[in-house]
């Protein structure tokens, strides 16, 4: 949850203790808040939790919520907002903070269905999300529907909102979730067919999924081979889906360096350890004629101190030494500043460094140019963009300094290495 938010400044839902269905509503809200708290910041499908300062009357009008309340439950809340809560002592009432989705353009499935055959990124997103939930130990109810997701205008998926379909239960979770994925993809197909379009039926990837996932699991039709893991589904989809076919010829590799995360532990006032980046890249890729390093980019934050002291002058000198060193190593170095001494900014309750945001922006703009990337960081802020590359069929390698400064998401999900595997590429001053 966004612990940085002062909750006293925000409105709450007050549920009277004498309400017949009060406990049920409280339990439902509480369970969904716990799920969001547990899953938020772990996967790009999980909506950020923000608390809006709204009157209860305004809250009832909200239609897009990160949990599902029935019309009856909404009516009960609305009734008490006018009748019961008007005379109750709010300070003694039971208060539950209510989360909302990030305020950005999000679209219902019915309004985006025609895009699904044009943009196939959503298929990989679904499989990746099911794989993520399985690894976290969540069973997914086969009753999950297409409208348990919210979509972008291009047909890709923005958010998962069907938290009521999740159950924390490790028993048989993999097989259960494969069945649920089969059920969900079949619902996409059935909805598409009801409109007499049958666009998905003519997709090569759907034919494979139908024969290996949907028919054997939903209809008990033996077809010779079925999937036993989500990794197997992902691997089978690669090469069949538009936009992720391997390119022939020379692969273009991008190298992106999170300077603060990598260079700061190695190159500081007390210990100057320099990386021979050319040697490192050759060691990581075992480069052959089919691969070329297409770009190398890094970002450096320039602090702004109100009063310059000897120590600050030392830090400035170190920053520009690193900049010169990276440029000499072939990096295109971008500098950013915010007129503050620290790079940190709070965006919708989440801490970011502006140098991270700039590097993510550079990676976003390069995704259609590259066939693979080497990402030098352990910072979880880069997980979503790295995952976007992976789901687009790009090869992603991640290299970090140590376990202490590396998110488990990189270790679990990517071809990850620690720098000590390549000590021969580091020199000591």
N, C-alpha and C positions, 0 to 999 in steps of 0.2 A: 504494500500500500504506500501511498505517497506520505511518508511520515513527516515530510517537511512542511506540509500544509497545517496551519493552525485551525484545528477542527472547530474551535469555539466561534470562529468567524463565519461558519457555514450553517445552512439550514439542515434540519433533521426531520425524518418521519417519526411522528409520535404515535405509537400504537397502544390504545388503552388496554389495561390488564384484564378488564371484564368482558372483552370482546370474545365471542364464541370461537371465532377462527383466528384469534390473535396469535396464539402459539404457533399455529401452522404457518402463518405469514412470516412471523419472526424467524422461525427455523429456516424457511426457504431463503429469505434475504441473507441470513447469517451464513448458510451453506454456500451461497453464491459468492458472497464477499470473501469467504475463506478460499474458495477455488481461484478467484481472480487474484487474490493476494499470493497464493502459492504459485500460480502459473505466469503471472505478469513478469515481464522482463526476461522470460525464457524463450519465447517464441513470437514471431512477428504477427501471428494470428490472434494473439491475446490482446484485447483492447486495453489501452492505458486507462487507469482508474482516475477520474477527476471528480471533484466534488463541487457542484455548481450551487451558487447561492440563489435558491429558488423558493418561492412560496409553495406550500403543498398543493394549492390550487393549480399552479403552473406545472408542477411535477406530474400531476395526474394526466395532463394532456400529452406528456411525452409518449411517443410510440416506439422509439428505438431504445431498448434497455438491455443491459448485459445479463438479464435474467428474465425468466418468463413468469409473469403474473397473469392469471386468468382474468377474463372480463368481470367475473364475480368478485374476485379479490380486489380489483381496481375499483369496483363499485363500492365495496365495503370501505376502502380507504377514503374514497370521495365522500361517502356518507358521513364518516366521522370527522372529516375536515370541516364540514359545515355544521353538524349537529353536536357531536360529543366534544371535539377539541376546542370549540369556541369558549367553553366555560371551564375546562380543566386547567389546573396549574401546570403549565408546560415544564417547569423546572422539576416536577416530580414524575413526569411521564417517562415511559420507556423510550429511549432515543436510539435510532439506528441511522448511521450515515448512509446516504444513498448514492451510489456511483453512476456516472454517465459516460457514454462513449465520447472519445475525442471529437470535437466539433470540426469535422471535415466532410467532404462530399462522399456519401455512402449510398449504395443503390440496392434495392431488393432484387431477388433472383428473377422475378417475372419481368422486370424491366431490362434485364441484361441477357436473357436466355439466348437471343439470336447471336450474341457475340461468342458463344462457347465453341462454335465450330471454326471461328476465325482466329481465336487466340487460345492456344492449348496450355498456356502456363498454369492455369488453374488445376489441371490434372496432376501435375507434379506437386503443386501446393497441397492438394488434398492428401496425396500419398505420404508426403513428407510430414504433414501434421498428424496423421494417424500413427506414423512411425514414432514421432515425438511423444505423443500421449501414451503409446504402448511402453516406451522406455521409461516414462514417468510412473507407470503402474496404474493407469486409468483404463477401465473398461468403458467402451462407448456403446450406448444403447443402439441396437439395430433400428430403432424408431427415428433415428436422426434424419432430418429432412434437408432438402436443398436450401430452404429459407432459414436454416440455422446458421447460415453464413451471410455476411454482407459483402457487396462486391464493388469494385472500381468500375469506372465507365468503360474501360477496355476489356472487361470480362474476367480480369484476374480477381482473386478473392482478397478482401480487405481484412475482415474480422470474423472470428467465430463467436457466436452469441448463444449457442445452445448448451449452456452449462448444465442444465437440468438433465442432459443425456449422459453425463459423466458419473462414474462410480469408481471409487478408489478400492480396487480389488485385484490382487496379483494372480489369482488362480485362473489359469487358462486365458490370460489376457490377450496373448498374441492371436490365437485362433478365433476368439470372440471378435476382436477388432478387424481381422481379415474379413469375417462374415459381415460386420457392420459396414466396412468399406464397399464390399460387393453390393450390399443392400442400397447404399447411398448412390453409387454409380448407376445402379439399375433404375433408381428413381429419376436421376437426370435423364436417362434414356427414355423412360416411360412418359415423363412430362414433355419431352421433345417430340415423341411420337404422337401424343394426344393432340398436338398442334398440327399434325399431318405434315411435319417437316422431315422427321427422321434424319436430321443432319448428322447426329452422332453415329448412327448405324453405318454410315458410309466412311467413317474415319478408320484408318488402318489400326490405330492403337486400340480403338474400342473393340474391334473384332478379336484382337488378342486377349484383351481383358475379359471379354464375354466368355471366351472358350476356356480360359484358365482360372477365372475368379468367380464370375457371376453364375455360370451354368453349374459348375461342380458344387459350389457352396449353397446356392439358393435353391437349385432345382435337382440336386443330387444326380447330375449327369456326369458320368466318368468320361473324361476326354483324354486320358493318357498322362497328363501332368497338371498339377495344381501348384499354386504358390504356397510356400511355407514361411515366408517372411516378407516384410515390406521392402527390404533392400532388394529382394529378388524382383518385386514389382517395378521398382525404380529402374533397375538395370534392364529389365525387359522393355520398358517404355523408351529408354534412350535409343536414339537412332531411328525410331518409328515416328515420333511426334515432330510435326513441323516446327522448325526453329532450333532443334537440338541435334540435328544430324552432324556428325563429325566432319569438319572441313578437311578437304584434301589439300596437299601442298604444305607449305611451311606454317607451323602454328605460331601465332603471335602471343607472346607471354608478357604480362604486365607485372611490374614489381612495385608494391606500395608499402611505404615505410611510415609507421607511427613513431615519429622521432622521439617523443617524450617517453613512450613505453619501452623502446628498445635502446636508444642511445643514452638516456639519462642514467640507467643502472650501470652502463659500461664506461661512459665517457663523462667524468665529472672532475671536480677540483682535486679529488683524492686518488682517483684511479682512471687512467686513460687507456682504455682497451679499444683498439681500432679494428673494425671488421674489413677484411678484404672482400668487398661485395662481388667483384667479378669472380673470384675464386669460389665464394660461397654459392653463387647462383649456378656455376658449373657443377659444383658438388651436389646440389639439390636436384638439378635436372639431368645431370649427365648429358649435357646438350649435344645434339647431333645436328646434322644439316637441316632436319625438318623443323627445328625450333629456332625462333629468334626472340631476343629480348626487345620488344616493340617500344616499351616505355618504362622509365623508372621515375617515380614521383614521391616526394616527401613534403611534409608541412612542418613549419617551425613557428612557435608562438613567441611574439616579442612583447615582454611585459612592460608596463609603464609604472615607474615608481615616482611617488610624489617628491621624495628627497633621495638623491643619489648618494649612496655611501660607498666606501671602498668595497664592501662585499657585493653591492649591486653592480658596480663597475666590473668586478671579477666575473659575475654571472653573465653580463652582457658580452664580455670578451669570450667566454666559453661558448655562448650561443653562436656567435659569428665564426668561431673556430670550427664548430660542428657544421655550420652552413657551408663554409669553404671546403671542408673535408668531403661532405656529401656531393657538392658540385664537382669536385675533382674526381669523385667516384662515378660520375656520369648521371647523377640524379638531377631532375628538374625540381628545384626547391621553391616552395611557395611560403611566404610569411604572412601571418595574420596577427591582428592586435585588436584589443577592445578597450583601450585606455584604462586598463586595470592592471594590477600586479599579478593576478591569477587568470588562467584561461577559462575557468569554470563559469558556465551560465546555466540557469535553471529554465528549462523549457517544459511547460505544462507539468510542473512538479518533478521532472526528471533532470538530474545533473548531467550536463554535457560539457566537454571542453571544445572551445571553438576551433582548435586545430584538428580535433577529431572530425567535427562537422565538415570542415573544408576537405579533408582527405576522403570522407565518405562521398562528398559531392563530386570529387574528381573520379572516384571509382564508378559512381552512377553514370557519369558522362562517357565512360570508356567501355561500358559493358558490351556494346555492339561491335566494338573494334577488336576485342581480344578473344582468344580461345582458351586462355588459362591465366591464373594469377598466382603470384607468391605474395602473401600478405604477412608482413613482419609486424606482429603485435600479439598481445594476449588479452587486450581490452575487449570486453563483451559488447561495447558500443558498436563494434564492427561485425557482430554476428549476423545481423539482418542483411547487410549488403553482401557479405560473403555467401550467405545462404541463397541470396538472389542469383548470384553467379552460378552456384552449384545447381539450382533448380532450372537454370537456363542451359544446362548441359556443359558448362565450362569446368575445366579442371581447377580445383582450388587447393593450394598448399598453404599451410599456416606455420610460421616459425616464431617462437617466443623465447623469452629469457629464462624464466623459471616457473615452477608450479605456483609460487606465491602471487605472481602477477599475470596468471593465465586463467581465463574463464574455463570452467569445465565443459561449456558448450562447444568450444573448439576441440578439446581433447576427445569428446564423445562423437562429434559429428563430422570431423574433417581429417584429412591427411596432415596430421600435426607432428611437429618436431620441436625439440629444445635446442638452443644454440650450442650447448655443450657437445652435441653430436658432431659439431664441425669446429672443434677447437683449433684445428690446423689453419682455419681461416681467420683467426684472431691474433693480433699482435699486441704486446704489452709495452707501454712506455714507462 
